[in-house]
């Protein structure tokens, strides 16, 4: 059993919202909410300024707007978030070959495996340097937890938020865990938590006092044994560098239920093309095609078909998805559609020449399906059933460029107008201007990097790693980092 606190857990602070604030000087220090902005949208991330008003992740967007009506509400920019995440993960891999990403903004690192840390002092030094490097490379902050196990490292990073470092001293784990609620432990969700509460168990200390036999009786053999061990601060789970991908899928939720069967079919074809794109980028193929349909009454159906061999052919996936859709009645309306592929492999059993032809045809086919879907939607929206010219869409928060005013981002759009604030991550707050949505001088743009750095000037970046080039400007001064803390017998800790 490991005794030194050499397991590190990193959690980027309010990642999506922080990235938006770093990208948009006018939003720094203000309430920012990122997520789906339609009637059925949910909050993906809220800045700490928005959390003061009670806005949290997974909350319905309508409820968030009631609680924080003056916050900035933005559509996610996943391309930017993935780019920043890759920079952070590169810093983690420089510390150790054993990095276990949990999401774009969260990961475990085994510092001992990389020879980066072997005791408390070296672990604290590695964590402090990592936080400084993340700020230098991305302009964002991350909270670091250090402990002798994954469970405790994650608890420590929660205590460190925001923008801090907490190390749990060996020998203090039981005293630390005791007063915490049982929901703190991995594997204790709402249902298990309620079940334990009805049995009179609400804290980790009470969980340990109940005994292993009682927990097995209450929760079953595997779950009972595992929770009892964790209540005693025993967590032998290793940091796993590679997680096997079991499936690849995409799905869309629609603000207005889709009733037109042709539109539903075209949407499924479009989702199939997107799913194949993800498969190919990952170098994978799969045997089982799955569609997911959530109907107007919130009932969710899935249908699947297993092929004779793995495929990454967009035509094959589209045809299978269409066959599956034929067995589902959508007349009442559809609010969500999804297409996935499972039974993954890193090879296909199809003719290579046929694959080459499919690859050559994939992009035009995907574009054709997308255009057809848009035309179907426009036709359905026309009272006379005639095609209506599509208005250019400008999602809130997304990047644009104007021929005269340069780079900016969309503050809002509607009624044939789009409002843009012209600023960059390295400028001060910019001016706001309004244009027609069809202004020929305005066009979508790629996100700018959050920090202007040359690779050779970037601390902690592995050799050969590159950062995207940026325009002129200087990053602002770094604020002082909060003091790192150690959780031991002299520091009381509240429940997580």
Buried (B, 14 or more C-beta within 10 A) or exposed (E): EBEBBBBBBBBBBBBBBBBBBBBBBBBBEBBBBBBBBBEBBBBBBBBBBBBEBEBBBEBBBEBBBEBBEEBBBBBBBEEBBEBBBEBBBBBBBBBBEBBBBEEBBBBBBBBBBBEBBEEBEBBBEBBBBBBBBBBBBBBBBBBBBBBBBBBBBBBBBBBBBBBBBBBBBBEBBBBBBBBBBBBBBBEBEEEBBEBBEEBEBBBBBBBBEBEBEBBBEBBEEEBBBBBBBBBBBBBEBBBEBEEEEEBBBBBEBBEEBBBBBBBBBBBBBBBBBBBBBBBBEEEBBBBBBBBBBBBBEEEEBEBBBEBEEBBBBBBBBBBBBBEBBEEBEBEEBBBBBBBBBBBBBEEBEBEEEEBEEBEEEBEEBBEBBBEBBBBBBBBBEEEEEEEBEEBBEBBBBBBBBBEEBBBBBBBBBEEEEBBBBBBBBBBEEBEEBEBEBEBEEBEEBEBBBBBBBEBEEBEBBEEEBEBEEBEEEEBBEEEEBBEBBBBBEEEEBEEB
